[in-house]
Amino acid sequence: MKAIIVVDHGSRRHEANEMMRCVANLIQAMAGPAVLVKYAHMELAEPEVADAFAACVEAGADEIIVFPYMLSPGRHSTSDIPRMVAAVAAHHPQVAYSVTEAFGVHEKLAEVVLARAGVPARLLSESEAARCWDPACSGTLCGDACRAKQSPSAGITEAAGAAR
């Protein structure tokens, strides 16, 4: 069974931490019952990454995909979360795992911004949306978040764990 864990930083504000439960529930409803969805916080709140990973393993997951619920490819999403997940996964060598890119530059996020601003969005084709949005097309401005540089694997950057 495939499992997804969405991970945020964690907050001192209780409502911010509880929102992740709602995010996980929404993703679960959209993914359907064949996929298990859990959430975790890096720090300041529970469940922690180790708890969510263990819950997925206990539920029968043999593949766990961790999504850093963060906007930019900063230190937490590119270093801290992958390091935390690798440490936990080392105790479960039978489980394949990967850590995806953070949200980055994506047309669905632009749609949310426009909807909240009350501005209708022009829907883009997949090829339009996946182009480089840096005016100079430098290939560096957006860093790892540039969809034009991402592989067809939907932004999964590192796969590790048991071979499938």
Secondary structure, DSSP 4 states (H G I P E B T S, - for coil): -EEEEEEE---SSHHHHHHHHHHHHHHHHHH-TTEEEEEEESSSSSSBHHHHHHHHHHTT-SEEEEEE--SS--HIIIIIHHHHHHHHHTT-TTSEEEEE--S-S-HHHHHHHHHHHT-PPPPPPHHHHTS--STT--SSSSGGG-GGGS-TTTTEEEEEES--
